[in-house]
Amino acid sequence: MFAPIFIVITICYFSYNRQCAIVFLSKWGELEMETLYMDNAATSYPKPESVYAAVDHFNRYLGASPGRGSHQQTVQAGSILLNAREALARLFNISDGTRIAFTLNVTEALNTGLKGFLNPGDHVITTSMEHNAVARPLMVMSRMGVEWTAVPAASDGSLELEQIKNAIQDNTRLICMSHASNLTGSIMPIAEVGKIARERGIFFMVDSAQTAGVLNLDVEKQNIDMLAFTGHKGLLGPQGTGGLYVRPGLEIRPLKEGGTGSMSEFLEQPEFMPDHLESGTPNTPGIAGLLAGVEFIQKTGREKIQKHEQELIAMLLEGMKQINGVLLHGPADSTQRTAVLAFNIKGMDCGDLSMRLDFEYGITTRSGLHCAPMAHQTLGTLEMGACRLSPGFFNTEADIHRVVEAVYKIARRV
């Protein structure tokens, strides 16, 4: 029992600082404190009970690979994928669920869309608030002849439409942007950008990692040609799930080839969706959980989820504004952001702040650069990083009060 504790203290002492070890020792008798999870922008937690049950049921009673054979279990496994596609299609107003290809996460979906669609000589436009899931593939592709323009957002992470319009060139083939920043929560005007893209004959791809399941996504009204999503955040599903919607008539190269359970007599990859983009055995137990998460959203009401999270972030933003020494990043208007708040305390390292919230108050946050260095550069926080709070649907007003009180107490000691 004591060996693991000694290891933790040693790690704290040598890899972080002496104060961390002292704090840990001082809280030795309080390790049973209730943990308050405020990191839903990374992975939503907890999940609805139906999600846990769906994953467990598949692993215990089905366990078969979909599309591999014709026995009852594999047929039932296949129906899970079919039902999940249809549920997602209803959520995103997609007319044909077969245009949704499942991936391991939104990063794989974005890589599939970008690398399968763009060619050397093409020009792509993004914003300066993009996650590395977009920036890193494009950095590689820019070395292979794809032109990339990242239009600068404002210092609060918001975007002016004129910036997009001014960046369009004769060879612009794609605009790719996040629906909302994972750092500031800044909500981007995707409907307006989608309209601009459609009018200019440019394709439009949206990274919905931070918004799917919470904000409204309508591929028809918002003129979205490719929609990348992840299952483990707002869709309330397990990690290892995600997908890419590709508009009918738009063909992209697969990121990988292999077994699909269809057209096995040919060595060529099937041309029809979703098999064209789905090779290898899928994460069927995870997709069963994703289906349960989407069904929970539909039963609860996406608008209700959005309203609750909006109320929480408004309360959190207002409470944090009252604390001396706290620096807030992102839009001042809570209605212009998702339930994400990045902040710093003057004179304190963001990692130290996050550790104190965790070890002293049992509050789980994320500190650092959040895999979004371009966004931090836009905000002017690249050198210091930030601590991020992100409440979710299962958080309460009492949780927000607890967070504000904890930050207030820490800020007073600086």
VMD Tcl script that draws the C-alpha trace (Angstrom):
set ca {
  {0.00 0.00 0.00}
  {2.78 2.42 0.93}
  {5.03 1.68 -2.07}
  {2.76 3.35 -4.69}
  {2.37 6.41 -2.45}
  {6.13 6.66 -2.03}
  {6.55 6.47 -5.82}
  {4.03 9.27 -6.36}
  {5.75 11.49 -3.78}
  {9.15 10.80 -5.33}
  {7.87 11.66 -8.82}
  {6.32 14.86 -7.50}
  {9.53 15.82 -5.72}
  {11.96 15.28 -8.57}
  {9.87 15.89 -11.72}
  {7.75 18.76 -10.51}
  {8.77 20.57 -7.31}
  {9.18 20.15 -3.60}
  {5.92 21.91 -2.83}
  {3.97 19.26 -4.77}
  {5.35 16.55 -2.48}
  {4.59 18.61 0.60}
  {1.01 19.18 -0.58}
  {0.59 15.48 -1.29}
  {1.85 14.55 2.18}
  {-0.35 17.15 3.83}
  {-3.37 15.67 2.09}
  {-2.46 12.04 2.87}
  {-5.43 11.75 5.19}
  {-7.80 13.39 2.71}
  {-7.34 11.14 -0.31}
  {-10.95 10.04 0.05}
  {-12.18 13.52 -0.97}
  {-14.78 13.46 -3.71}
  {-13.20 14.15 -7.09}
  {-14.82 16.88 -9.16}
  {-14.28 16.24 -12.86}
  {-13.91 19.44 -14.90}
  {-12.11 18.16 -17.99}
  {-14.98 17.33 -20.34}
  {-13.29 19.10 -23.25}
  {-10.76 16.25 -23.20}
  {-13.19 13.38 -22.53}
  {-16.70 13.62 -21.12}
  {-17.13 11.91 -17.77}
  {-19.12 10.31 -16.34}
  {-21.05 8.65 -19.15}
  {-24.75 7.83 -19.06}
  {-25.33 4.44 -17.44}
  {-26.75 3.18 -20.72}
  {-23.33 3.68 -22.35}
  {-21.58 1.47 -19.81}
  {-24.35 -1.12 -20.15}
  {-24.15 -1.17 -23.96}
  {-20.40 -1.76 -24.03}
  {-20.64 -4.45 -21.36}
  {-23.56 -6.19 -23.10}
  {-21.69 -6.37 -26.40}
  {-18.53 -7.75 -24.82}
  {-20.42 -10.32 -22.74}
  {-23.12 -11.54 -25.11}
  {-22.16 -10.69 -28.71}
  {-18.43 -10.19 -29.24}
  {-18.54 -10.89 -32.96}
  {-17.03 -8.87 -35.81}
  {-19.65 -7.12 -37.98}
  {-19.71 -8.13 -41.64}
  {-17.44 -11.10 -41.05}
  {-19.69 -14.09 -41.73}
  {-23.45 -14.61 -41.65}
  {-24.13 -16.08 -38.22}
  {-26.55 -14.38 -35.86}
  {-23.96 -12.71 -33.68}
  {-22.17 -11.01 -36.54}
  {-25.50 -9.87 -37.97}
  {-26.40 -8.36 -34.61}
  {-23.00 -6.68 -34.46}
  {-23.61 -5.26 -37.93}
  {-26.97 -3.89 -36.84}
  {-25.24 -1.92 -34.09}
  {-23.12 -0.11 -36.68}
  {-26.19 0.46 -38.87}
  {-28.24 1.85 -35.99}
  {-25.36 4.07 -34.88}
  {-25.00 5.53 -38.37}
  {-28.72 6.22 -38.55}
  {-28.77 7.83 -35.10}
  {-25.84 10.08 -36.01}
  {-27.47 10.91 -39.35}
  {-30.59 12.10 -37.54}
  {-28.51 14.19 -35.14}
  {-26.56 15.91 -37.93}
  {-29.39 16.01 -40.53}
  {-27.58 13.64 -42.87}
  {-29.86 12.10 -45.48}
  {-27.83 8.92 -46.03}
  {-26.19 7.27 -43.02}
  {-23.91 5.16 -45.22}
  {-21.97 8.36 -45.93}
  {-20.66 8.17 -42.36}
  {-17.44 6.18 -41.98}
  {-16.41 5.22 -38.46}
  {-12.89 6.05 -37.30}
  {-10.94 5.64 -34.07}
  {-11.28 9.34 -33.24}
  {-11.68 12.77 -34.78}
  {-7.94 12.95 -35.51}
  {-8.18 9.96 -37.82}
  {-11.31 11.44 -39.40}
  {-9.56 14.75 -40.07}
  {-6.48 13.01 -41.48}
  {-8.72 10.94 -43.75}
  {-10.53 13.98 -45.07}
  {-7.51 16.22 -45.54}
  {-5.14 13.64 -47.01}
  {-7.80 11.95 -49.08}
  {-9.09 15.13 -50.69}
  {-6.26 17.63 -51.15}
  {-3.62 17.38 -53.86}
  {-0.34 19.22 -54.47}
  {-1.16 22.65 -55.85}
  {-4.44 22.89 -53.92}
  {-4.94 25.69 -51.40}
  {-6.61 25.10 -48.02}
  {-7.78 27.72 -45.53}
  {-8.00 27.18 -41.77}
  {-8.05 29.50 -38.76}
  {-5.26 30.15 -36.29}
  {-7.32 28.43 -33.59}
  {-7.04 24.91 -34.96}
  {-6.04 21.86 -32.94}
  {-2.92 19.92 -33.90}
  {-5.24 17.28 -35.37}
  {-5.63 19.74 -38.26}
  {-2.37 21.68 -38.04}
  {0.04 18.75 -38.02}
  {-1.37 16.94 -41.07}
  {-1.39 20.23 -42.97}
  {2.19 20.98 -41.93}
  {3.24 17.68 -43.50}
  {1.09 18.25 -46.58}
  {2.41 21.79 -47.05}
  {5.87 20.26 -47.52}
  {4.38 18.11 -50.29}
  {2.92 20.95 -52.34}
  {-0.38 21.80 -50.63}
  {-0.71 25.53 -49.93}
  {-2.01 26.36 -46.45}
  {-3.27 29.66 -45.07}
  {-4.20 29.92 -41.38}
  {-6.21 33.14 -41.10}
  {-5.57 34.95 -37.81}
  {-8.34 35.01 -35.23}
  {-8.73 37.85 -32.73}
  {-6.97 37.74 -29.36}
  {-10.10 36.26 -27.77}
  {-10.24 33.46 -30.33}
  {-13.14 34.89 -32.33}
  {-13.13 35.08 -36.12}
  {-14.06 37.81 -38.58}
  {-15.64 36.54 -41.80}
  {-13.67 39.05 -43.86}
  {-10.51 37.20 -42.87}
  {-11.83 34.08 -44.60}
  {-12.98 35.97 -47.68}
  {-9.66 37.75 -48.06}
  {-7.73 34.48 -47.88}
  {-9.52 32.85 -50.83}
  {-7.35 32.29 -53.90}
  {-8.01 30.91 -57.37}
  {-6.72 27.50 -56.28}
  {-8.55 27.38 -52.94}
  {-10.19 23.97 -52.81}
  {-11.07 23.55 -49.13}
  {-11.89 25.53 -46.01}
  {-11.35 23.47 -42.86}
  {-12.15 24.83 -39.43}
  {-13.19 23.84 -35.93}
  {-16.74 24.54 -34.83}
  {-15.40 25.70 -31.46}
  {-11.94 26.06 -29.95}
  {-10.79 23.45 -27.46}
  {-8.81 26.19 -25.69}
  {-11.20 29.13 -25.40}
  {-14.51 27.58 -26.38}
  {-14.87 30.32 -29.02}
  {-17.75 29.35 -31.30}
  {-16.90 29.82 -34.95}
  {-19.44 31.05 -37.55}
  {-19.57 27.81 -39.52}
  {-22.97 28.52 -41.11}
  {-21.70 31.80 -42.53}
  {-18.39 30.28 -43.65}
  {-20.27 27.36 -45.19}
  {-22.36 29.79 -47.20}
  {-19.26 31.61 -48.43}
  {-17.66 28.32 -49.42}
  {-20.73 27.14 -51.32}
  {-21.05 30.45 -53.18}
  {-17.37 30.35 -54.19}
  {-17.41 26.68 -55.23}
  {-15.10 25.69 -52.37}
  {-15.55 22.57 -50.26}
  {-16.13 22.95 -46.52}
  {-14.91 20.65 -43.74}
  {-15.80 21.06 -40.07}
  {-14.00 19.71 -37.01}
  {-16.83 19.19 -34.51}
  {-14.73 17.62 -31.74}
  {-15.89 20.20 -29.18}
  {-19.49 20.63 -30.33}
  {-21.07 17.41 -31.62}
  {-23.88 16.48 -29.25}
  {-24.07 19.95 -27.71}
  {-24.35 22.63 -30.41}
  {-26.56 22.40 -33.46}
  {-24.93 20.70 -36.45}
  {-26.87 20.52 -39.71}
  {-24.82 19.50 -42.74}
  {-27.47 20.77 -45.14}
  {-28.23 24.18 -43.64}
  {-24.56 24.81 -42.79}
  {-23.31 23.60 -46.20}
  {-20.88 21.10 -44.66}
  {-19.23 18.77 -47.19}
  {-17.18 16.82 -44.64}
  {-17.93 16.59 -40.94}
  {-15.36 15.07 -38.58}
  {-16.56 14.07 -35.11}
  {-15.36 12.18 -32.08}
  {-17.45 9.91 -29.90}
  {-15.91 10.41 -26.49}
  {-16.68 14.07 -25.80}
  {-20.12 15.66 -26.32}
  {-21.56 12.51 -27.88}
  {-20.99 10.82 -24.50}
  {-19.55 7.63 -25.96}
  {-16.33 5.74 -25.17}
  {-12.84 6.64 -26.32}
  {-11.72 5.02 -29.55}
  {-14.81 6.11 -31.49}
  {-15.41 8.81 -34.07}
  {-16.24 9.27 -37.70}
  {-16.25 11.25 -40.91}
  {-19.28 12.26 -42.94}
  {-18.64 12.77 -46.66}
  {-21.28 14.47 -48.79}
  {-22.73 12.33 -51.63}
  {-20.83 12.86 -54.85}
  {-17.62 13.80 -53.06}
  {-14.99 11.10 -53.39}
  {-11.85 10.93 -51.26}
  {-8.95 8.53 -51.11}
  {-8.96 6.12 -48.15}
  {-6.34 6.62 -45.48}
  {-5.83 2.85 -45.35}
  {-6.89 -0.26 -47.25}
  {-7.70 -3.74 -46.03}
  {-10.47 -6.10 -45.06}
  {-13.99 -4.68 -45.08}
  {-16.09 -7.83 -45.09}
  {-17.33 -6.87 -48.57}
  {-16.06 -7.49 -52.12}
  {-13.44 -9.82 -50.67}
  {-12.80 -11.47 -54.03}
  {-11.15 -8.26 -55.31}
  {-7.81 -6.81 -54.28}
  {-9.03 -3.28 -54.89}
  {-10.65 -1.35 -52.06}
  {-14.46 -1.15 -52.43}
  {-15.57 2.14 -53.97}
  {-18.84 2.45 -52.09}
  {-19.32 4.06 -48.69}
  {-18.79 3.41 -45.88}
  {-16.58 0.44 -46.82}
  {-14.36 2.67 -48.96}
  {-13.06 4.38 -45.79}
  {-13.47 1.58 -43.26}
  {-10.79 -1.11 -43.24}
  {-10.18 -3.60 -40.47}
  {-12.39 -4.70 -37.62}
  {-14.13 -1.68 -36.13}
  {-14.43 -0.86 -32.43}
  {-17.90 -2.38 -32.28}
  {-18.24 -2.40 -28.47}
  {-17.21 1.25 -28.50}
  {-19.72 2.05 -31.23}
  {-22.40 0.26 -29.20}
  {-21.57 2.69 -26.42}
  {-21.56 5.60 -28.87}
  {-25.02 4.60 -30.07}
  {-26.23 4.60 -26.47}
  {-24.68 8.06 -25.97}
  {-26.43 9.48 -29.04}
  {-29.71 7.92 -27.95}
  {-29.28 9.54 -24.53}
  {-28.79 12.91 -26.23}
  {-31.87 12.43 -28.38}
  {-33.98 11.33 -25.42}
  {-32.73 14.14 -23.17}
  {-32.79 16.77 -25.90}
  {-29.67 18.35 -27.35}
  {-31.10 21.81 -26.67}
  {-31.51 20.94 -22.98}
  {-27.90 19.79 -22.79}
  {-26.70 22.96 -24.49}
  {-28.80 25.15 -22.19}
  {-27.47 23.49 -19.05}
  {-23.84 23.73 -20.13}
  {-24.39 27.36 -21.15}
  {-25.74 28.17 -17.71}
  {-22.75 26.51 -16.05}
  {-20.15 28.36 -18.12}
  {-21.93 31.68 -17.58}
  {-21.84 31.11 -13.82}
  {-18.22 30.01 -13.93}
  {-17.16 32.98 -16.04}
  {-18.93 35.44 -13.77}
  {-17.46 33.90 -10.63}
  {-13.91 33.88 -11.99}
  {-14.18 37.52 -13.04}
  {-14.50 38.48 -9.37}
  {-11.18 36.93 -8.32}
  {-8.18 39.24 -8.16}
  {-5.17 37.98 -10.07}
  {-7.12 35.70 -12.41}
  {-6.53 36.14 -16.14}
  {-9.37 34.84 -18.32}
  {-8.94 33.89 -21.97}
  {-11.57 33.76 -24.68}
  {-14.81 35.63 -25.37}
  {-16.14 37.77 -22.51}
  {-19.68 36.90 -23.58}
  {-20.49 33.40 -22.34}
  {-23.00 32.87 -25.15}
  {-20.13 33.06 -27.64}
  {-18.31 30.07 -26.17}
  {-18.90 26.45 -25.31}
  {-18.47 25.24 -21.72}
  {-14.71 25.80 -21.80}
  {-12.73 28.34 -19.79}
  {-8.95 28.76 -19.98}
  {-7.34 30.92 -17.31}
  {-4.18 31.75 -15.42}
  {-3.35 33.20 -12.03}
  {-0.76 35.97 -12.15}
  {2.55 34.79 -10.79}
  {1.68 31.08 -10.85}
  {2.67 28.38 -13.31}
  {-0.39 26.80 -14.91}
  {0.89 23.32 -14.11}
  {1.31 24.26 -10.47}
  {-2.22 25.67 -10.47}
  {-3.66 22.51 -11.97}
  {-1.81 20.32 -9.47}
  {-3.05 22.37 -6.54}
  {-6.63 22.17 -7.75}
  {-6.22 18.42 -8.03}
  {-4.31 17.51 -4.86}
  {-5.72 20.16 -2.53}
  {-9.31 20.42 -3.75}
  {-9.95 17.26 -5.78}
  {-10.74 19.23 -8.95}
  {-9.61 17.69 -12.24}
  {-8.46 20.19 -14.88}
  {-6.01 20.28 -17.77}
  {-2.99 22.55 -18.00}
  {-0.43 23.25 -20.70}
  {-0.90 23.94 -24.40}
  {-3.86 21.59 -24.99}
  {-2.43 20.35 -28.32}
  {-3.22 23.79 -29.75}
  {-0.02 25.86 -29.96}
  {-1.42 27.99 -32.79}
  {-4.36 28.96 -30.60}
  {-2.08 29.82 -27.70}
  {0.05 31.92 -30.02}
  {-3.11 33.75 -31.10}
  {-3.99 34.48 -27.47}
  {-0.42 35.36 -26.50}
  {-0.18 32.47 -24.03}
  {2.25 30.23 -25.91}
  {5.01 30.70 -23.36}
  {2.91 30.25 -20.21}
  {0.12 27.92 -21.32}
  {-3.14 27.93 -19.39}
  {-5.30 25.94 -17.01}
  {-8.57 24.81 -18.56}
  {-11.91 24.15 -16.89}
  {-14.61 22.41 -18.90}
  {-17.84 21.44 -17.13}
  {-20.23 18.99 -18.74}
  {-23.88 18.01 -18.65}
  {-23.52 16.03 -15.43}
  {-21.93 18.90 -13.51}
  {-24.06 21.07 -11.22}
  {-24.20 24.66 -9.99}
  {-22.73 23.41 -6.70}
  {-19.72 22.15 -8.65}
  {-19.17 25.60 -10.11}
  {-19.31 27.20 -6.66}
  {-16.73 24.67 -5.46}
  {-14.39 25.50 -8.33}
  {-14.67 29.27 -7.90}
  {-14.03 28.96 -4.17}
  {-10.97 26.80 -4.76}
  {-9.48 29.19 -7.32}
  {-10.17 32.11 -4.98}
  {-8.30 30.42 -2.13}
  {-5.33 29.57 -4.34}
  {-5.18 33.08 -5.83}
  {-5.11 34.62 -2.35}
  {-1.91 32.73 -1.51}
  {0.06 33.94 -4.52}
}
mol new
graphics top color blue
foreach p $ca { graphics top sphere $p radius 0.5 }
foreach p [lrange $ca 0 end-1] q [lrange $ca 1 end] { graphics top cylinder $p $q radius 0.2 }
display resetview
